[in-house]
Each structure stands twice: as C-alpha cells, then as structure tokens.
C-alpha cells in the first residue's frame, strides 16, 4: 500500500473537487454568481470525510514498496557479464597497476579469488572467527600455523582475510624459496601479492601499511607426519618478531584447524625427495596409490581463528636487537596459537562436519 498523503483539515483533495472552492464566486460568461448554500454544505461534508480518512490512514504504518522483480538469474548474469567485460577492457588497455613486488590487485580480486572461493566456501566450508582483531588500516603481521602437505592453508587464509574483513584487506604472504623456483607457481604467487620470506621485504610491506602473513614452521610444519598433527614445530629464530618490532606493527596470532587432515601423511619417501630436490615426498592413504586422483584433498571442515593482537609499538627501536625480548615474544605467539588449536579441537564435532 502506498504511503497515505496527508490532507489538511478543511481542504478537499484536488481529485475530488468537482466544483469551485467554498466561499468563492463562480465565473460564468463574464459575470459573478454566488455559489448556492447547499453546495457549500456538500463540500464541507466532503472535506470532513476526507479528514477522517486521512486520520485513519495515518494510524496504519506504510508498507514499503516491493523492489522490482527480475528474471531468475538474469540480473546476476548481467552483473557478472558487465564485470567481466570491464575486466577485459582494463587488461587490453593496460588500465591496471602492478606494484614493485609484482602484485596485481585487479587480477587477484577478479580472477584468482574467484577461483579459490568455491573451494573456500563449498569444499572446506571455512568458518572464520576473530576477524576484527586485524586492524582496519595500517600494517599488521598475521602469524599462523602451517600444515597439510600442500600450502592450501595459506591460500584459504588469504581468502578469509579478504572476504570477511570489513575493509576487504589483502593478505600478503611470505613464501619459501621453492615457491619462486617453480615456473608457473612463481608468476601466480607474485601476481597474488606473495613475496620471498625475507626480513627486508616483510618490513617494507609493513611500513607501507599492508597486512603480511607468515607461517614460521615452514616445511617442518607442512611436511610433518600425521601422528604429530596440531603439534607446532619450532618457530625458527624469531625473525618475524624482529621485523614487527622494527616496523612497529602488531602481531596477530592465527590458528587454523582442518588443514592437517586434507592429506594424512603416513610416510615420507626421503630418497625420492632428494632426487626431486624437494623437502619431502608425501605418502598418504591415497597417494601415490591412486595416482592423480590421490592428489585430491579430503573435504574437511576448517576453522580459522584470529587472536588478539600483540602490540609492538611500545618498544624502543633498539628492542629489535634484544634476543631475550624476541625469544619471549616468539614464545608468547607460539603458545597462543597452540592453546587456541587445542581449544578449537575440543569444540570440533567432527573432522568433516
């Protein structure tokens, strides 16, 4: 029902007026004649009825108009087509930017995120907690556990930050040397905003106000046997803490549950790994027994929780060279992640649900 139009008392709507206004003369053939008294009374009664109708209508809350209906799926496809054509136009005309690390934000948002999102939403059904602990602006260092034989946890973490943070922030991951030695993976990693895990690159990104992600366990975490799942490995020598101290960026601990079971690693063919020049060669219940089919990850249910940030801007600049401080902060971050992992495991109903 459309909103009722308020009509002042004593005045009749224009649509109902069929004669001249009360109290005025009626013009006819150049002469003025008074309006009959009976006509005045009818007009007054009409005005009273209109006022009563207005009062009754005002007591009923207006119903908002329905949005225009669209054909099922039609508007969505039109929007996607428009975005796709706009993206192609930018790629052809060169109307996009790439930073000095090789990060292509336009390609990442329009293509890479779209390819990862079905796995994130439908396959692993990732649940995110504590996303508000990542600041809306400024640099921040996200420190997470690492597992799963293949680094899918890093990719899912990148989607989680972008799709759930109110400011749609982008996570710039620090990756191992091996990532940038592989022909195709190297280019995709650069385009997605990842860079080499070195202190110089990490500090530069933090000083630029970026959200940087690091997994200090490295290959020790991602290639550990299934029997040691959710037991954090050593966090190195605390280089990430030194970088955060120099940049004055907060450290955000992050715990990921679900990635350990996607490839249950029951063995490691070390001889074959040395021949291939890789840190490990996993043996799982399905790989290499089932060949390429064994490379399909199990559809486990994931939970990613971001803990409360640990501030570093309260320390003086020379604190980055204090080994005791770095050790204490590193141990604090590691214990926070480990404790949260145990807590999430207790709350988990099932590996797959």
C-alpha positions as CSV (number, residue, x, y, z in Angstrom):
1,X,0.0,0.0,0.0
2,X,1.4,3.3,-1.0
3,X,2.1,6.0,1.7
4,X,-1.0,8.0,2.5
5,X,-1.0,11.6,1.5
6,X,-1.7,13.9,4.4
7,X,-4.6,16.3,3.6
8,X,-5.0,19.4,5.8
9,X,-8.3,19.6,7.7
10,X,-10.9,21.7,5.9
11,X,-9.5,21.1,2.4
12,X,-10.6,18.5,-0.1
13,X,-8.3,16.6,-2.4
14,X,-8.0,18.1,-5.8
15,X,-9.0,14.9,-7.4
16,X,-12.4,15.1,-5.7
17,X,-13.1,18.7,-6.4
18,X,-15.9,18.9,-9.0
19,X,-16.9,22.5,-8.3
20,X,-15.5,25.8,-7.3
21,X,-13.9,26.2,-3.8
22,X,-16.3,27.2,-1.0
23,X,-16.8,30.8,-0.4
24,X,-15.7,31.9,-3.9
25,X,-17.7,33.1,-6.8
26,X,-18.4,31.0,-9.8
27,X,-17.3,32.7,-13.1
28,X,-19.8,32.2,-15.9
29,X,-20.0,34.3,-19.1
30,X,-18.2,37.2,-17.6
31,X,-20.5,37.6,-14.6
32,X,-20.1,36.5,-11.0
33,X,-22.8,34.5,-9.3
34,X,-22.7,33.3,-5.7
35,X,-22.5,29.5,-5.1
36,X,-25.6,28.0,-3.6
37,X,-25.6,27.3,0.2
38,X,-26.4,23.6,-0.4
39,X,-23.2,23.3,-2.5
40,X,-21.2,24.7,0.4
41,X,-22.6,22.2,2.8
42,X,-21.8,19.3,0.5
43,X,-18.2,20.5,0.1
44,X,-17.8,20.8,3.8
45,X,-19.1,17.3,4.4
46,X,-16.7,16.0,1.7
47,X,-13.8,17.8,3.5
48,X,-14.8,16.2,6.8
49,X,-14.9,12.7,5.3
50,X,-11.5,13.2,3.7
51,X,-10.0,14.4,7.0
52,X,-11.4,11.3,8.8
53,X,-10.0,9.0,6.1
54,X,-6.6,10.7,6.4
55,X,-6.6,10.2,10.2
56,X,-7.4,6.5,9.8
57,X,-4.8,6.0,7.2
58,X,-2.1,7.7,9.3
59,X,-2.7,5.1,12.1
60,X,-1.7,2.3,9.7
61,X,2.1,2.1,9.2
62,X,3.0,2.4,5.5
63,X,4.2,-0.7,3.7
64,X,7.5,-0.3,1.9
65,X,7.2,-0.8,-1.9
66,X,8.5,-4.1,-3.2
67,X,11.7,-3.9,-5.3
68,X,11.2,-4.6,-8.9
69,X,11.3,-8.2,-9.8
70,X,13.9,-9.5,-12.0
71,X,14.0,-12.6,-14.1
72,X,15.6,-15.5,-12.1
73,X,19.3,-15.3,-12.5
74,X,19.1,-12.7,-15.2
75,X,20.3,-9.7,-13.2
76,X,23.1,-11.7,-11.7
77,X,24.4,-12.9,-15.0
78,X,24.1,-9.3,-16.4
79,X,26.2,-8.0,-13.5
80,X,28.8,-10.7,-13.9
81,X,29.0,-10.1,-17.7
82,X,29.4,-6.4,-17.1
83,X,32.2,-7.0,-14.6
84,X,33.9,-9.5,-17.0
85,X,33.8,-7.1,-19.9
86,X,35.1,-4.3,-17.7
87,X,37.9,-6.5,-16.6
88,X,38.8,-7.5,-20.2
89,X,38.8,-3.8,-21.2
90,X,41.2,-2.9,-18.4
91,X,43.6,-5.8,-19.3
92,X,43.5,-4.9,-23.0
93,X,44.0,-1.2,-22.5
94,X,46.6,-1.7,-19.6
95,X,44.4,0.3,-17.2
96,X,45.6,-1.6,-14.1
97,X,48.5,-1.3,-11.7
98,X,51.2,-3.7,-10.6
99,X,53.5,-2.8,-7.6
100,X,57.2,-3.3,-7.4
101,X,56.7,-6.8,-5.9
102,X,54.6,-7.9,-8.9
103,X,51.3,-7.7,-7.1
104,X,48.3,-7.4,-9.5
105,X,45.3,-6.4,-7.3
106,X,42.9,-6.3,-10.2
107,X,43.8,-9.8,-11.4
108,X,43.8,-11.1,-7.8
109,X,40.3,-9.8,-7.0
110,X,38.6,-10.6,-10.3
111,X,40.3,-14.0,-11.2
112,X,42.4,-15.6,-8.5
113,X,39.9,-15.0,-5.7
114,X,37.1,-16.2,-7.8
115,X,38.9,-19.5,-8.5
116,X,39.7,-20.1,-4.8
117,X,36.3,-19.0,-3.4
118,X,34.4,-22.2,-4.4
119,X,36.9,-24.4,-2.5
120,X,36.9,-22.0,0.4
121,X,33.1,-21.8,0.7
122,X,31.8,-25.1,-0.6
123,X,34.6,-27.7,-0.2
124,X,36.3,-26.7,3.0
125,X,33.4,-24.6,4.4
126,X,35.8,-22.4,6.2
127,X,34.5,-20.7,9.4
128,X,36.3,-17.5,10.4
129,X,36.5,-16.1,14.0
130,X,38.1,-13.0,15.4
131,X,38.5,-11.2,12.1
132,X,38.0,-7.9,14.0
133,X,41.4,-8.4,15.5
134,X,43.0,-7.4,12.2
135,X,43.2,-3.6,12.2
136,X,41.2,-1.7,9.6
137,X,44.2,0.2,8.4
138,X,48.0,0.2,8.9
139,X,50.5,-2.7,8.9
140,X,49.9,-5.9,10.8
141,X,51.7,-9.2,10.9
142,X,49.5,-12.3,10.9
143,X,51.4,-15.4,12.3
144,X,49.7,-18.8,11.6
145,X,50.4,-22.5,12.0
146,X,51.3,-24.4,8.8
147,X,50.1,-27.9,7.8
148,X,48.6,-30.0,5.1
149,X,51.4,-31.3,2.8
150,X,50.4,-28.6,0.2
151,X,50.2,-25.0,1.2
152,X,46.4,-24.7,0.7
153,X,46.1,-23.2,4.2
154,X,47.9,-20.1,3.1
155,X,45.5,-19.6,0.1
156,X,42.5,-20.2,2.3
157,X,43.9,-17.7,4.8
158,X,44.2,-15.1,2.1
159,X,40.6,-15.6,1.0
160,X,39.4,-15.5,4.7
161,X,41.0,-12.1,5.3
162,X,39.8,-10.5,2.0
163,X,36.2,-11.8,2.1
164,X,35.5,-11.4,5.9
165,X,37.3,-8.2,6.9
166,X,35.1,-5.1,6.7
167,X,37.8,-3.2,4.9
168,X,38.4,-6.2,2.5
169,X,42.1,-6.1,3.3
170,X,44.6,-8.1,1.2
171,X,46.9,-10.6,2.9
172,X,50.5,-10.5,1.5
173,X,52.0,-13.9,2.4
174,X,55.8,-14.5,2.8
175,X,56.6,-17.7,0.9
176,X,59.6,-20.1,0.8
177,X,62.3,-20.0,-1.9
178,X,60.8,-23.1,-3.5
179,X,57.6,-21.3,-4.4
180,X,59.5,-18.8,-6.6
181,X,61.6,-21.5,-8.3
182,X,58.7,-23.2,-9.9
183,X,57.9,-21.8,-13.4
184,X,54.1,-21.2,-13.3
185,X,53.7,-21.0,-9.5
186,X,56.3,-18.3,-9.3
187,X,54.3,-16.0,-11.6
188,X,51.0,-16.7,-9.9
189,X,52.4,-16.1,-6.4
190,X,53.8,-12.7,-7.4
191,X,50.5,-11.7,-9.0
192,X,48.6,-12.8,-5.9
193,X,50.8,-10.5,-3.7
194,X,53.1,-13.0,-2.2
195,X,56.8,-12.4,-1.8
196,X,60.0,-14.0,-0.6
197,X,60.2,-14.7,3.1
198,X,63.0,-12.3,4.0
199,X,63.1,-9.5,6.6
200,X,63.7,-6.7,4.1
201,X,60.5,-7.4,2.0
202,X,58.4,-8.1,5.1
203,X,59.5,-4.8,6.8
204,X,58.9,-2.8,3.6
205,X,55.3,-4.2,3.3
206,X,54.6,-3.5,6.9
207,X,55.8,0.1,6.7
208,X,53.5,0.6,3.7
209,X,50.6,-0.4,5.8
210,X,50.0,-3.9,4.4
211,X,48.7,-7.0,6.2
212,X,51.5,-9.5,6.0
213,X,51.1,-13.2,6.7
214,X,53.9,-15.6,7.8
215,X,53.9,-19.3,8.8
216,X,57.2,-19.7,10.8
217,X,57.0,-23.5,10.9
218,X,57.8,-23.6,7.2
219,X,58.4,-27.1,5.7
220,X,58.8,-28.5,9.1
221,X,55.1,-27.8,9.7
222,X,53.6,-28.6,6.3
223,X,55.6,-31.8,5.9
224,X,55.2,-33.3,9.4
225,X,53.7,-36.8,9.8
226,X,50.0,-37.2,10.6
227,X,50.8,-38.6,14.0
228,X,52.1,-35.1,15.0
229,X,49.1,-33.2,13.7
230,X,48.4,-29.9,15.5
231,X,51.7,-30.0,17.4
232,X,53.5,-26.9,16.5
233,X,57.1,-27.2,15.3
234,X,59.8,-24.8,16.1
235,X,59.2,-21.2,15.1
236,X,62.7,-20.5,13.9
237,X,64.8,-17.8,15.5
238,X,62.1,-15.2,15.8
239,X,62.9,-13.2,12.7
240,X,59.2,-12.3,12.3
241,X,59.2,-10.7,15.7
242,X,62.2,-8.6,14.9
243,X,60.5,-7.4,11.7
244,X,57.4,-6.5,13.5
245,X,59.4,-4.6,16.2
246,X,61.3,-2.6,13.6
247,X,58.0,-1.7,11.8
248,X,56.0,-1.1,15.0
249,X,53.3,-3.4,13.6
250,X,51.0,-5.5,15.8
251,X,51.3,-9.3,15.7
252,X,48.1,-11.2,15.2
253,X,48.3,-14.9,16.2
254,X,46.2,-17.2,13.9
255,X,45.1,-20.8,14.4
256,X,43.9,-23.0,11.5
257,X,42.1,-26.3,12.2
258,X,41.2,-28.6,9.4
259,X,44.2,-28.4,7.1
260,X,46.1,-31.2,8.9
261,X,43.6,-33.9,7.6
262,X,43.3,-33.0,3.9
263,X,46.4,-35.2,3.1
264,X,47.1,-37.5,6.0
265,X,50.8,-38.0,5.6
266,X,51.7,-41.5,6.8
267,X,55.1,-41.7,5.3
268,X,57.9,-39.8,3.6
269,X,60.0,-41.1,0.7
270,X,63.2,-39.3,1.6
271,X,65.3,-40.8,-1.2
272,X,62.8,-39.8,-3.9
273,X,62.5,-36.4,-2.3
274,X,66.3,-35.8,-2.6
275,X,66.2,-36.9,-6.2
276,X,63.5,-34.4,-7.0
277,X,65.0,-31.7,-4.9
278,X,62.0,-31.2,-2.7
279,X,61.9,-31.1,1.2
280,X,59.8,-34.3,1.4
281,X,57.8,-36.7,-0.8
282,X,54.5,-37.5,1.0
283,X,52.9,-40.9,1.2
284,X,49.2,-40.8,2.1
285,X,46.5,-43.4,2.1
286,X,45.5,-42.3,-1.4
287,X,48.8,-41.0,-2.9
288,X,50.7,-42.3,-4.9
289,X,48.5,-45.4,-4.8
290,X,45.6,-43.8,-6.7
291,X,47.8,-41.6,-8.9
292,X,46.4,-38.2,-9.8
293,X,43.2,-39.0,-8.0
294,X,45.1,-39.3,-4.8
295,X,46.1,-35.6,-5.1
296,X,42.5,-34.6,-4.4
297,X,42.3,-33.2,-0.8
298,X,39.8,-34.6,1.6
299,X,36.8,-32.3,2.2
300,X,37.5,-31.5,5.8
301,X,35.7,-28.7,7.8
302,X,38.0,-25.7,8.5
303,X,38.1,-23.1,11.3
304,X,40.3,-20.1,11.2
305,X,40.6,-18.0,14.3
306,X,42.5,-14.7,14.7
307,X,43.6,-14.0,18.2
308,X,44.0,-10.7,20.0
309,X,46.8,-8.6,18.5
310,X,50.1,-8.3,20.4
311,X,51.3,-4.7,20.2
312,X,54.9,-3.9,19.4
313,X,54.9,-0.1,19.0
314,X,55.5,0.4,22.8
315,X,59.1,-0.9,22.5
316,X,62.1,1.3,21.5
317,X,63.7,0.8,18.1
318,X,66.7,-0.9,19.6
319,X,64.4,-3.6,21.0
320,X,64.6,-5.5,17.7
321,X,68.2,-6.4,18.6
322,X,67.3,-7.7,22.0
323,X,67.5,-11.5,21.8
324,X,65.7,-12.1,25.1
325,X,62.7,-9.9,24.1
326,X,62.5,-11.7,20.7
327,X,62.6,-15.0,22.4
328,X,59.8,-14.1,24.9
329,X,57.5,-12.6,22.2
330,X,58.1,-15.6,19.9
331,X,57.2,-18.0,22.7
332,X,54.1,-15.9,23.5
333,X,52.9,-16.1,19.9
334,X,53.6,-19.8,19.6
335,X,51.9,-20.6,22.9
336,X,48.9,-18.5,22.0
337,X,48.4,-20.4,18.7
338,X,49.0,-23.8,20.3
339,X,46.5,-23.1,23.1
340,X,43.9,-21.9,20.6
341,X,44.4,-25.0,18.4
342,X,43.7,-27.3,21.4
343,X,40.6,-25.2,22.2
344,X,39.2,-25.4,18.7
345,X,39.9,-29.2,18.5
346,X,37.9,-29.7,21.7
347,X,35.0,-27.7,20.3
348,X,35.1,-29.5,16.9
349,X,32.3,-32.1,16.5
350,X,33.9,-34.0,13.5
351,X,36.7,-33.7,11.0
352,X,34.2,-33.4,8.2
353,X,31.3,-31.5,9.8
